[in-house]
Amino acid sequence: MLSRALGFVRIAIALLVLPLLSATVVWASVSGSISGTVKDPSGSVIANAHVTARESNTGLTYETHTDNKGYYTFPVLPVGHYVLDIEASGFGKYERKEIVLDTNAALTLDAALAVGSVSQNVAVTDNTLHVEAVSTQLGQVITGRQMTAVPLDYRGYTDLLSLQPGVTPQTAITDTTVQDVGATVLNPSGTLNPGNLSVNGQRETANYFAVNGSDVEEDVNAGTAVIPNLDAIDEFRIVTSNFDAEYGEYSGGQISVVTKSGTNEFHGNVFNFLRNTGVDARNYFSPTRGAFRQNQFGGTFGGPIRKDKLFFFLDYQGTRQTEGIDTGNIAVPSNADRTGNLSDLTTGAAGNQLSGLVSGPYFANILTQELGYQVVSGEPYYLPGCTSSSICVFPNAVIPQSAWSVPAQHMLQYIPAPNTASGTFATSAYNQTLRDDKAGSRIDWNTRAGLMSAYYFIDDFYLVNPYPVAQSGASVPGFSAATSGRAQMLMLGDTKSFGATMVNEFHLSYMRDNTNLGQPIGGWNVSLASQGFVNADGSNSIVALDPRGQGVENLNFNAYSIGAAANQLVQVNNTYQTSDTFSKVFGTHTMKFGAEFHADQINAAPIAQFNGSFV
């Protein structure tokens, strides 16, 4: 077995000193910020006003005061829905409701207090579109409600990336374009889109993917290895250009996914999505309608363990899919060809395909021995109208079966016969099957040590592909291969405020992606000897690259291929990440310092199982 282990450590340590013209900063994690200026009716600033931001669903409260310029800031707030309360002596209370804070958002919310007593209340509903005047980043947020309202075929958020300006809708990185041993596309959950799209002309491998601030990159093709249950995603944001300095590794899109957390009220849902062929037509090029049955089911549940303090959220999604794959029309040998009569290859638009001359005395001697009549070097294989072996090698364009090699006699059984009126082979009767189960759990705990969060995700799948061409397999039935995979991620985080002007955010995560691609099923455990590949002394005439994995040889013709999948790949990715970011507010400026370390390990074991390869 050919194996390869590649490990490397990628270290990104950045000290970021970012003096900004306001106290808002856009974090590369799962938080946002709110800031603004508080004034009286005449436009004069109000110093030392008490400002409170309260998350509506969890009751988590954050407090600060305006400075002598009337400025306040919450540099780091968890994603959520907020109510902003402002109080100052001699003024009525100001309340702003229904503030939506998205990941990496920097909201500027100025307030004007009316003269009066604190018992007088001015309530404002925040239903306007905010312009992030203090952030130069370009991108867009897609909320969980928007995602679940769209009939996504496979319920993967990566299918929505191309809705953003500057993102191409197609990728050049597919199973058919990357098929070398040890390098192939690893689709999350078996069939989902890994997100390898070009953003603003950058490479399709230049995007960064994070879930709850954790690096979930698949490190060979640089797509995502983790796609959570759609009903468990609170929102995701893609930043397409003008990144802050903390985005230092990737020049493409920066995609950040935030999963839902528990709240002070129990909430959840159950779902079951069904698709079948009830109203489908058959493929025009297939003689029958292929099967299609897809069932995606699951649910979510979250709530308080202790109100205002401790919350949980759980989710699960299962996918069961059976899909008949159309081969299209394949030009296989005709019924006459299968007997040795190749006359149909001597006429028609393609002309005489048996033209050509015997090349040299050595091959002429072999043909003489096999055919039983004299063949000389330079003799034509066939000429139109030839009926005598004295004129051409194959009179009447017929190769006598007595001259067929033993492997040819044995291998013909693996090539399907034509089944259409046009003499081609087409079918959709062979199914691709998928079993996928994914689940996530999240805990958020408001403690004296800060807001502590933990998230665990697991995704386990098993896929059987009837035509594993990308693994040097066959394009005709009988040679299926399986791919199994398991992705896991564990994240721990802590966000701690030190007074009203300092915030520290610590993050620790581990991601493991284990994939076994192209495990041969059809054509497996077929010996070389049984196919006629033996020498006169009885020994194998082909030395198997992997003697433990003998199977039907790979035969690659112009229009089709047969043989057991020969390129199996076992790849295990381990990603370790830790980061710490400290933010300090100085008046209307913020200085931000950060350090990040992550080690990415790729353990790749390509198992090349070629038992001879014929083209």
DRENPA-791326 format. One record per residue (C-alpha): residue in one letter; y, x, z. Coordinates in nm, 2 decimals, always signed. Example, Ala and Ser with C-alpha at 12.3 -4.5 7.8 and 13.67 -1.06 7.14 Angstrom:
A / -0.45 / +1.23 / +0.78
S / -0.11 / +1.37 / +0.71
//
This chain:
M / +0.00 / +0.00 / +0.00
L / +0.34 / +0.13 / -0.09
S / +0.57 / +0.10 / +0.20
R / +0.93 / +0.20 / +0.26
A / +1.13 / +0.19 / +0.58
L / +1.50 / +0.21 / +0.56
G / +1.72 / +0.21 / +0.87
F / +2.08 / +0.28 / +0.89
V / +2.36 / +0.23 / +1.14
R / +2.69 / +0.09 / +1.04
I / +2.96 / +0.15 / +1.29
A / +3.29 / -0.02 / +1.26
I / +3.53 / +0.08 / +1.54
A / +3.89 / -0.03 / +1.49
L / +4.19 / +0.00 / +1.72
L / +4.43 / -0.26 / +1.60
V / +4.79 / -0.25 / +1.70
L / +4.95 / -0.55 / +1.53
P / +5.31 / -0.62 / +1.62
L / +5.39 / -0.96 / +1.47
L / +5.70 / -1.16 / +1.44
S / +5.55 / -1.43 / +1.66
A / +5.30 / -1.45 / +1.94
T / +5.04 / -1.61 / +1.73
V / +4.74 / -1.41 / +1.60
V / +4.45 / -1.52 / +1.39
W / +4.12 / -1.41 / +1.54
A / +3.82 / -1.31 / +1.34
S / +3.60 / -1.51 / +1.57
V / +3.57 / -1.88 / +1.66
S / +3.91 / -1.96 / +1.81
G / +4.26 / -2.04 / +1.71
S / +4.61 / -2.03 / +1.86
I / +4.90 / -2.25 / +1.94
S / +5.26 / -2.14 / +2.00
G / +5.61 / -2.28 / +1.97
T / +5.96 / -2.30 / +2.11
V / +6.08 / -2.56 / +2.36
K / +6.45 / -2.68 / +2.33
D / +6.68 / -2.95 / +2.48
P / +6.85 / -3.22 / +2.27
S / +7.14 / -2.98 / +2.19
G / +6.91 / -2.72 / +2.05
S / +6.93 / -2.48 / +2.34
V / +6.61 / -2.32 / +2.46
I / +6.44 / -2.42 / +2.78
A / +6.31 / -2.13 / +2.99
N / +6.02 / -2.16 / +3.25
A / +5.89 / -2.49 / +3.11
H / +5.54 / -2.56 / +3.22
V / +5.31 / -2.60 / +2.91
T / +4.95 / -2.72 / +2.93
A / +4.69 / -2.74 / +2.65
R / +4.40 / -2.97 / +2.74
E / +4.09 / -3.00 / +2.52
S / +4.03 / -3.37 / +2.48
N / +3.65 / -3.37 / +2.47
T / +3.56 / -3.12 / +2.74
G / +3.86 / -3.14 / +2.97
L / +3.91 / -2.76 / +2.96
T / +4.27 / -2.69 / +3.05
Y / +4.49 / -2.39 / +2.97
E / +4.84 / -2.33 / +3.12
T / +5.14 / -2.11 / +3.05
H / +5.52 / -2.11 / +3.08
T / +5.80 / -2.06 / +2.83
D / +5.99 / -1.73 / +2.85
N / +6.37 / -1.68 / +2.87
K / +6.38 / -1.76 / +2.49
G / +6.20 / -2.09 / +2.54
Y / +5.89 / -1.95 / +2.37
Y / +5.53 / -2.02 / +2.47
T / +5.19 / -1.92 / +2.33
F / +4.82 / -1.97 / +2.38
P / +4.69 / -1.67 / +2.18
V / +4.32 / -1.77 / +2.21
L / +4.19 / -2.13 / +2.23
P / +3.85 / -2.26 / +2.15
V / +3.82 / -2.48 / +1.84
G / +3.87 / -2.84 / +1.93
H / +4.11 / -3.14 / +1.98
Y / +4.40 / -3.08 / +2.21
V / +4.67 / -3.26 / +2.40
L / +4.99 / -3.06 / +2.46
D / +5.19 / -3.14 / +2.78
I / +5.53 / -2.98 / +2.85
E / +5.73 / -3.03 / +3.17
A / +6.06 / -2.89 / +3.29
S / +6.30 / -2.98 / +3.57
G / +6.57 / -3.22 / +3.46
F / +6.38 / -3.33 / +3.15
G / +6.13 / -3.60 / +3.07
K / +5.77 / -3.51 / +3.01
Y / +5.67 / -3.43 / +2.66
E / +5.31 / -3.51 / +2.54
R / +5.17 / -3.43 / +2.20
K / +4.83 / -3.58 / +2.12
E / +4.54 / -3.54 / +1.87
I / +4.61 / -3.18 / +1.79
V / +4.33 / -3.05 / +1.57
L / +4.28 / -2.67 / +1.62
D / +4.05 / -2.52 / +1.36
T / +3.88 / -2.18 / +1.36
N / +4.13 / -1.90 / +1.28
A / +4.42 / -2.15 / +1.28
A / +4.76 / -2.05 / +1.40
L / +4.96 / -2.36 / +1.48
T / +5.33 / -2.36 / +1.55
L / +5.42 / -2.67 / +1.76
D / +5.79 / -2.68 / +1.86
A / +5.90 / -2.94 / +2.11
A / +6.24 / -3.10 / +2.20
L / +6.26 / -3.24 / +2.56
A / +6.48 / -3.54 / +2.64
V / +6.71 / -3.53 / +2.94
G / +6.57 / -3.74 / +3.22
S / +6.31 / -3.73 / +3.50
V / +5.95 / -3.61 / +3.48
S / +5.83 / -3.97 / +3.52
Q / +5.98 / -4.05 / +3.18
N / +5.73 / -3.97 / +2.91
V / +5.78 / -3.90 / +2.54
A / +5.44 / -3.92 / +2.35
V / +5.40 / -3.78 / +2.00
T / +5.09 / -3.81 / +1.79
D / +5.01 / -3.50 / +1.59
N / +4.92 / -3.64 / +1.25
T / +5.12 / -3.41 / +1.02
L / +4.99 / -3.13 / +0.80
H / +5.07 / -2.80 / +0.95
V / +5.20 / -2.50 / +0.76
E / +5.09 / -2.17 / +0.92
A / +5.42 / -1.99 / +0.89
V / +5.30 / -1.70 / +1.10
S / +4.98 / -1.62 / +0.91
T / +4.96 / -1.47 / +0.56
Q / +4.58 / -1.55 / +0.53
L / +4.48 / -1.78 / +0.25
G / +4.18 / -2.01 / +0.29
Q / +4.06 / -2.35 / +0.38
V / +3.87 / -2.53 / +0.66
I / +3.59 / -2.78 / +0.59
T / +3.51 / -3.00 / +0.89
G / +3.17 / -3.13 / +0.99
R / +3.27 / -3.48 / +0.92
Q / +3.37 / -3.39 / +0.56
M / +3.04 / -3.20 / +0.51
T / +2.82 / -3.49 / +0.63
A / +3.02 / -3.74 / +0.42
V / +2.92 / -3.55 / +0.10
P / +2.57 / -3.61 / -0.05
L / +2.47 / -3.25 / -0.04
D / +2.13 / -3.21 / -0.22
Y / +1.98 / -2.97 / +0.03
R / +2.22 / -3.01 / +0.32
G / +2.35 / -2.65 / +0.31
Y / +2.72 / -2.57 / +0.37
T / +2.71 / -2.28 / +0.13
D / +2.71 / -2.53 / -0.16
L / +3.07 / -2.62 / -0.07
L / +3.20 / -2.26 / -0.09
S / +3.29 / -2.30 / -0.46
L / +3.53 / -2.59 / -0.38
Q / +3.78 / -2.33 / -0.26
P / +4.04 / -2.19 / -0.51
G / +3.93 / -1.85 / -0.64
V / +3.56 / -1.90 / -0.58
T / +3.32 / -1.90 / -0.88
P / +3.07 / -2.18 / -0.88
Q / +2.78 / -1.97 / -1.02
T / +2.62 / -1.64 / -0.92
A / +2.45 / -1.37 / -1.13
I / +2.22 / -1.27 / -0.83
T / +1.91 / -1.49 / -0.88
D / +1.53 / -1.45 / -0.85
T / +1.52 / -1.39 / -1.23
T / +1.79 / -1.12 / -1.24
V / +1.67 / -0.92 / -0.93
Q / +1.30 / -0.86 / -0.95
D / +1.24 / -0.50 / -0.88
V / +0.99 / -0.40 / -0.61
G / +1.18 / -0.40 / -0.28
A / +1.48 / -0.58 / -0.41
T / +1.49 / -0.96 / -0.45
V / +1.69 / -1.26 / -0.34
L / +1.59 / -1.40 / +0.00
N / +1.70 / -1.76 / +0.02
P / +1.76 / -1.89 / +0.37
S / +1.54 / -2.18 / +0.47
G / +1.33 / -2.11 / +0.16
T / +1.54 / -2.26 / -0.11
L / +1.90 / -2.28 / +0.02
N / +2.20 / -2.10 / -0.15
P / +2.27 / -1.77 / +0.03
G / +2.64 / -1.78 / -0.08
N / +2.64 / -1.48 / -0.32
L / +2.96 / -1.60 / -0.50
S / +3.25 / -1.40 / -0.64
V / +3.57 / -1.46 / -0.45
N / +3.89 / -1.37 / -0.64
G / +3.70 / -1.14 / -0.87
Q / +3.53 / -0.94 / -0.59
R / +3.16 / -0.85 / -0.61
E / +2.91 / -1.12 / -0.52
T / +2.78 / -0.89 / -0.24
A / +3.13 / -0.85 / -0.09
N / +3.14 / -1.16 / +0.13
Y / +3.11 / -1.17 / +0.51
F / +2.92 / -1.45 / +0.69
A / +2.94 / -1.53 / +1.06
V / +2.81 / -1.81 / +1.28
N / +2.99 / -1.85 / +1.61
G / +3.14 / -1.51 / +1.56
S / +2.80 / -1.34 / +1.50
D / +2.72 / -1.13 / +1.19
V / +2.44 / -1.32 / +1.00
E / +2.45 / -1.11 / +0.68
E / +2.12 / -1.04 / +0.49
D / +2.18 / -0.68 / +0.43
V / +2.02 / -0.62 / +0.09
N / +2.20 / -0.88 / -0.13
A / +2.46 / -0.96 / +0.13
G / +2.42 / -1.33 / +0.15
T / +2.38 / -1.53 / +0.47
A / +2.05 / -1.54 / +0.65
V / +2.14 / -1.83 / +0.88
I / +2.24 / -2.18 / +0.76
P / +2.25 / -2.42 / +1.06
N / +2.17 / -2.79 / +1.05
L / +2.46 / -2.96 / +0.88
D / +2.50 / -3.21 / +1.16
A / +2.54 / -2.93 / +1.41
I / +2.83 / -2.76 / +1.23
D / +3.17 / -2.84 / +1.37
E / +3.35 / -2.67 / +1.08
F / +3.36 / -2.36 / +0.86
R / +3.65 / -2.17 / +0.72
I / +3.66 / -1.94 / +0.42
V / +3.95 / -1.69 / +0.41
T / +3.98 / -1.57 / +0.05
S / +4.27 / -1.32 / +0.06
N / +4.54 / -1.15 / +0.27
F / +4.30 / -1.08 / +0.56
D / +4.41 / -0.96 / +0.89
A / +4.32 / -0.59 / +0.97
E / +4.02 / -0.69 / +1.18
Y / +3.85 / -0.80 / +0.86
G / +3.78 / -0.44 / +0.77
E / +3.44 / -0.43 / +0.61
Y / +3.43 / -0.68 / +0.32
S / +3.67 / -0.74 / +0.04
G / +3.54 / -1.08 / -0.07
G / +3.55 / -1.41 / +0.12
Q / +3.53 / -1.42 / +0.50
I / +3.32 / -1.72 / +0.59
S / +3.31 / -1.83 / +0.96
V / +3.09 / -2.12 / +1.08
V / +3.15 / -2.28 / +1.42
T / +2.87 / -2.50 / +1.56
K / +2.94 / -2.81 / +1.78
S / +2.95 / -2.79 / +2.16
G / +2.88 / -3.05 / +2.43
T / +3.16 / -3.26 / +2.57
N / +3.23 / -3.47 / +2.88
E / +3.05 / -3.76 / +2.71
F / +2.69 / -3.77 / +2.59
H / +2.67 / -3.80 / +2.21
G / +2.43 / -3.74 / +1.93
N / +2.27 / -3.88 / +1.63
V / +1.94 / -3.91 / +1.44
F / +1.90 / -3.90 / +1.06
N / +1.63 / -3.92 / +0.79
F / +1.72 / -3.86 / +0.43
L / +1.46 / -3.95 / +0.17
R / +1.45 / -3.87 / -0.20
N / +1.18 / -3.94 / -0.46
T / +1.12 / -4.01 / -0.82
G / +1.15 / -4.39 / -0.80
V / +1.44 / -4.40 / -1.05
D / +1.38 / -4.07 / -1.23
A / +1.29 / -4.02 / -1.59
R / +1.05 / -3.75 / -1.70
N / +1.18 / -3.42 / -1.83
Y / +1.21 / -3.45 / -2.21
F / +1.00 / -3.14 / -2.27
S / +0.72 / -3.24 / -2.02
P / +0.44 / -3.48 / -2.11
T / +0.45 / -3.64 / -1.76
R / +0.71 / -3.70 / -1.49
G / +0.69 / -3.43 / -1.22
A / +0.66 / -3.52 / -0.86
F / +0.96 / -3.51 / -0.63
R / +0.94 / -3.61 / -0.26
Q / +1.20 / -3.47 / -0.02
N / +1.23 / -3.58 / +0.34
Q / +1.50 / -3.43 / +0.57
F / +1.49 / -3.55 / +0.93
G / +1.62 / -3.46 / +1.27
G / +1.90 / -3.52 / +1.51
T / +2.16 / -3.38 / +1.76
F / +2.23 / -3.44 / +2.13
G / +2.49 / -3.30 / +2.35
G / +2.69 / -3.37 / +2.67
P / +2.79 / -3.25 / +3.01
I / +2.57 / -3.08 / +3.26
R / +2.87 / -3.07 / +3.49
K / +3.19 / -3.25 / +3.37
D / +3.48 / -3.03 / +3.29
K / +3.26 / -2.72 / +3.36
L / +2.93 / -2.69 / +3.19
F / +2.81 / -2.84 / +2.86
F / +2.51 / -2.83 / +2.63
F / +2.43 / -2.91 / +2.26
L / +2.09 / -2.93 / +2.09
D / +2.00 / -2.98 / +1.72
Y / +1.69 / -2.99 / +1.50
Q / +1.63 / -3.05 / +1.13
G / +1.30 / -3.06 / +0.95
T / +1.25 / -3.05 / +0.57
R / +0.94 / -3.14 / +0.38
Q / +0.96 / -3.11 / +0.00
T / +0.72 / -3.15 / -0.29
E / +0.86 / -3.08 / -0.63
G / +0.68 / -3.07 / -0.97
I / +0.82 / -2.77 / -1.16
D / +0.86 / -2.80 / -1.53
T / +0.73 / -2.51 / -1.74
G / +0.91 / -2.62 / -2.05
N / +0.74 / -2.57 / -2.39
I / +0.53 / -2.25 / -2.39
A / +0.40 / -2.11 / -2.72
V / +0.04 / -2.04 / -2.62
P / -0.24 / -1.96 / -2.87
S / -0.36 / -2.25 / -3.07
N / -0.71 / -2.39 / -3.05
A / -0.80 / -2.20 / -3.38
D / -0.65 / -1.88 / -3.24
R / -0.87 / -1.91 / -2.93
T / -1.18 / -1.89 / -3.17
G / -1.04 / -1.58 / -3.35
N / -0.91 / -1.77 / -3.65
L / -0.55 / -1.64 / -3.68
S / -0.47 / -1.80 / -4.02
D / -0.19 / -2.00 / -3.86
L / -0.01 / -1.67 / -3.80
T / +0.00 / -1.58 / -4.16
T / +0.23 / -1.85 / -4.30
G / +0.54 / -2.04 / -4.19
A / +0.89 / -1.93 / -4.11
A / +0.77 / -1.62 / -3.92
G / +0.58 / -1.50 / -4.23
N / +0.26 / -1.30 / -4.20
Q / +0.23 / -1.18 / -3.84
L / -0.09 / -0.98 / -3.92
S / +0.09 / -0.74 / -4.15
G / +0.07 / -0.37 / -4.08
L / -0.16 / -0.08 / -4.15
V / -0.44 / +0.09 / -3.95
S / -0.28 / +0.39 / -3.78
G / -0.49 / +0.70 / -3.82
P / -0.86 / +0.79 / -3.86
Y / -0.94 / +0.76 / -3.48
F / -0.85 / +0.39 / -3.46
A / -1.01 / +0.33 / -3.80
N / -1.34 / +0.47 / -3.67
I / -1.32 / +0.24 / -3.36
L / -1.27 / -0.06 / -3.58
T / -1.56 / +0.05 / -3.81
Q / -1.79 / +0.06 / -3.51
E / -1.68 / -0.27 / -3.37
L / -1.67 / -0.47 / -3.69
G / -1.98 / -0.32 / -3.86
Y / -1.81 / -0.24 / -4.19
Q / -1.60 / +0.04 / -4.31
V / -1.23 / +0.06 / -4.21
V / -1.01 / +0.34 / -4.33
S / -0.67 / +0.48 / -4.21
G / -0.38 / +0.30 / -4.38
E / -0.58 / -0.01 / -4.47
P / -0.39 / -0.34 / -4.42
Y / -0.50 / -0.57 / -4.15
Y / -0.45 / -0.87 / -4.37
L / -0.30 / -0.96 / -4.70
P / -0.23 / -1.32 / -4.82
G / -0.54 / -1.45 / -4.99
C / -0.76 / -1.17 / -4.87
T / -1.13 / -1.28 / -4.84
S / -1.31 / -0.94 / -4.85
S / -1.34 / -0.66 / -4.60
S / -1.30 / -0.42 / -4.89
I / -0.94 / -0.54 / -4.93
C / -0.83 / -0.59 / -4.56
V / -0.96 / -0.53 / -4.21
F / -0.97 / -0.91 / -4.13
P / -1.08 / -1.12 / -4.42
N / -0.95 / -1.48 / -4.40
A / -0.74 / -1.37 / -4.10
V / -1.04 / -1.40 / -3.87
I / -1.13 / -1.16 / -3.59
P / -1.51 / -1.20 / -3.54
Q / -1.59 / -1.29 / -3.18
S / -1.86 / -1.02 / -3.18
A / -1.58 / -0.77 / -3.19
W / -1.39 / -0.91 / -2.90
S / -1.36 / -0.67 / -2.60
V / -1.53 / -0.79 / -2.28
P / -1.20 / -0.82 / -2.09
A / -1.06 / -1.03 / -2.37
Q / -1.35 / -1.27 / -2.35
H / -1.30 / -1.30 / -1.97
M / -0.92 / -1.32 / -1.97
L / -0.89 / -1.60 / -2.22
Q / -0.99 / -1.86 / -1.96
Y / -0.66 / -1.79 / -1.77
I / -0.44 / -1.88 / -2.07
P / -0.39 / -2.26 / -2.10
A / -0.47 / -2.44 / -2.42
P / -0.19 / -2.63 / -2.60
N / -0.14 / -2.99 / -2.48
T / +0.15 / -3.12 / -2.69
A / +0.17 / -3.25 / -3.05
S / +0.37 / -2.95 / -3.14
G / +0.10 / -2.71 / -3.04
T / +0.27 / -2.58 / -2.72
F / +0.18 / -2.61 / -2.35
A / +0.40 / -2.80 / -2.11
T / +0.34 / -2.95 / -1.77
S / +0.51 / -3.05 / -1.45
A / +0.19 / -3.13 / -1.26
Y / +0.20 / -2.82 / -1.04
N / +0.41 / -2.85 / -0.73
Q / +0.64 / -2.63 / -0.53
T / +0.60 / -2.72 / -0.16
L / +0.83 / -2.64 / +0.13
R / +0.80 / -2.68 / +0.50
D / +1.12 / -2.58 / +0.69
D / +1.21 / -2.63 / +1.06
K / +1.53 / -2.52 / +1.21
A / +1.68 / -2.57 / +1.56
G / +1.98 / -2.46 / +1.76
S / +2.10 / -2.48 / +2.12
R / +2.44 / -2.40 / +2.27
I / +2.57 / -2.37 / +2.62
D / +2.94 / -2.35 / +2.72
W / +3.04 / -2.28 / +3.08
N / +3.39 / -2.26 / +3.22
T / +3.38 / -2.01 / +3.51
R / +3.61 / -1.79 / +3.70
A / +3.49 / -1.51 / +3.48
G / +3.61 / -1.70 / +3.17
L / +3.47 / -1.94 / +2.92
M / +3.12 / -1.82 / +2.87
S / +2.91 / -1.93 / +2.57
A / +2.56 / -1.88 / +2.45
Y / +2.40 / -1.99 / +2.13
Y / +2.04 / -1.95 / +2.00
F / +1.92 / -2.05 / +1.65
I / +1.57 / -2.04 / +1.48
D / +1.47 / -2.12 / +1.13
D / +1.10 / -2.11 / +1.02
F / +0.98 / -2.19 / +0.67
Y / +0.68 / -2.17 / +0.44
L / +0.72 / -2.21 / +0.06
V / +0.46 / -2.22 / -0.21
N / +0.58 / -2.14 / -0.56
P / +0.35 / -2.23 / -0.85
Y / +0.53 / -1.98 / -1.09
P / +0.63 / -1.67 / -0.90
V / +0.77 / -1.49 / -1.21
A / +1.02 / -1.29 / -1.00
Q / +0.73 / -1.13 / -0.81
S / +0.56 / -1.02 / -1.14
G / +0.36 / -1.33 / -1.13
A / +0.28 / -1.59 / -1.40
S / +0.48 / -1.85 / -1.58
V / +0.17 / -2.07 / -1.64
P / -0.04 / -2.26 / -1.38
G / -0.31 / -2.11 / -1.16
F / -0.12 / -1.81 / -1.00
S / +0.09 / -1.95 / -0.71
A / +0.24 / -1.74 / -0.44
A / +0.37 / -1.81 / -0.09
T / +0.69 / -1.70 / +0.09
S / +0.72 / -1.73 / +0.46
G / +1.03 / -1.65 / +0.67
R / +1.18 / -1.68 / +1.02
A / +1.55 / -1.62 / +1.10
Q / +1.66 / -1.60 / +1.46
M / +2.00 / -1.54 / +1.62
L / +2.12 / -1.50 / +1.98
M / +2.49 / -1.49 / +2.07
L / +2.66 / -1.44 / +2.40
G / +3.04 / -1.45 / +2.45
D / +3.31 / -1.46 / +2.71
T / +3.68 / -1.54 / +2.67
K / +3.89 / -1.45 / +2.98
S / +4.26 / -1.51 / +3.04
F / +4.46 / -1.28 / +3.27
G / +4.77 / -1.47 / +3.35
A / +4.97 / -1.64 / +3.07
T / +5.01 / -1.33 / +2.85
M / +4.68 / -1.15 / +2.83
V / +4.34 / -1.26 / +2.69
N / +4.02 / -1.07 / +2.64
E / +3.73 / -1.18 / +2.42
F / +3.39 / -1.02 / +2.45
H / +3.11 / -1.08 / +2.20
L / +2.74 / -0.97 / +2.19
S / +2.48 / -1.09 / +1.94
Y / +2.14 / -1.01 / +1.78
M / +2.01 / -1.15 / +1.45
R / +1.66 / -1.10 / +1.31
D / +1.55 / -1.21 / +0.96
N / +1.18 / -1.17 / +0.88
T / +1.06 / -1.26 / +0.53
N / +0.72 / -1.21 / +0.36
L / +0.79 / -1.28 / +0.00
G / +0.54 / -1.32 / -0.29
Q / +0.21 / -1.35 / -0.10
P / -0.04 / -1.41 / -0.39
I / -0.26 / -1.72 / -0.37
G / -0.38 / -1.81 / -0.72
G / -0.58 / -1.54 / -0.91
W / -0.63 / -1.36 / -0.58
N / -0.96 / -1.18 / -0.48
V / -1.08 / -1.17 / -0.84
S / -1.26 / -0.83 / -0.89
L / -1.18 / -0.60 / -1.18
A / -1.55 / -0.58 / -1.26
S / -1.58 / -0.96 / -1.30
Q / -1.31 / -0.94 / -1.57
G / -1.49 / -0.68 / -1.77
F / -1.29 / -0.37 / -1.67
V / -1.58 / -0.14 / -1.62
N / -1.69 / +0.19 / -1.77
A / -2.03 / +0.26 / -1.92
D / -2.15 / +0.40 / -1.59
G / -2.05 / +0.08 / -1.41
S / -1.73 / +0.21 / -1.24
N / -1.40 / +0.03 / -1.27
S / -1.20 / +0.14 / -1.58
I / -0.88 / +0.05 / -1.39
V / -0.79 / +0.21 / -1.06
A / -0.63 / -0.07 / -0.85
L / -0.30 / +0.03 / -0.70
D / -0.40 / -0.16 / -0.39
P / -0.79 / -0.18 / -0.38
R / -0.78 / -0.44 / -0.10
G / -0.58 / -0.68 / -0.31
Q / -0.76 / -0.70 / -0.64
G / -0.67 / -1.00 / -0.86
V / -0.63 / -1.12 / -1.21
E / -0.43 / -0.86 / -1.41
N / -0.08 / -0.91 / -1.52
L / -0.07 / -0.99 / -1.89
N / +0.29 / -1.03 / -2.03
F / +0.32 / -1.19 / -2.37
N / +0.64 / -1.27 / -2.56
A / +0.64 / -1.63 / -2.44
Y / +0.45 / -1.63 / -2.12
S / +0.28 / -1.43 / -1.85
I / -0.04 / -1.46 / -1.65
G / -0.19 / -1.29 / -1.35
A / -0.16 / -1.29 / -0.97
A / +0.17 / -1.21 / -0.81
A / +0.19 / -0.83 / -0.79
N / +0.52 / -0.76 / -0.61
Q / +0.49 / -0.87 / -0.24
L / +0.77 / -0.77 / -0.01
V / +0.78 / -0.78 / +0.36
Q / +1.14 / -0.73 / +0.48
V / +1.26 / -0.74 / +0.84
N / +1.64 / -0.72 / +0.91
N / +1.77 / -0.65 / +1.26
T / +2.15 / -0.67 / +1.32
Y / +2.30 / -0.57 / +1.66
Q / +2.66 / -0.65 / +1.72
T / +2.91 / -0.62 / +2.00
S / +3.29 / -0.64 / +2.00
D / +3.58 / -0.67 / +2.24
T / +3.93 / -0.78 / +2.16
F / +4.23 / -0.77 / +2.39
S / +4.56 / -0.95 / +2.32
K / +4.88 / -0.89 / +2.51
V / +5.20 / -1.10 / +2.45
F / +5.54 / -0.93 / +2.48
G / +5.81 / -1.19 / +2.43
T / +5.77 / -1.31 / +2.07
H / +5.54 / -1.03 / +1.98
T / +5.17 / -0.97 / +2.03
M / +4.98 / -0.65 / +2.04
K / +4.62 / -0.67 / +1.97
F / +4.35 / -0.41 / +2.04
G / +3.99 / -0.43 / +1.93
A / +3.67 / -0.24 / +1.90
E / +3.35 / -0.34 / +1.72
F / +3.01 / -0.18 / +1.69
H / +2.71 / -0.31 / +1.49
A / +2.39 / -0.15 / +1.38
D / +2.21 / -0.30 / +1.08
Q / +1.84 / -0.21 / +1.03
I / +1.64 / -0.29 / +0.71
N / +1.27 / -0.25 / +0.73
A / +1.13 / -0.30 / +0.38
A / +0.77 / -0.28 / +0.29
P / +0.72 / -0.34 / -0.09
I / +0.34 / -0.40 / -0.16
A / +0.28 / -0.33 / -0.52
Q / -0.06 / -0.48 / -0.61
F / -0.08 / -0.40 / -0.98
N / -0.44 / -0.39 / -1.11
G / -0.33 / -0.29 / -1.45
S / -0.04 / -0.44 / -1.64
F / -0.05 / -0.52 / -2.01
V / +0.24 / -0.60 / -2.24
//
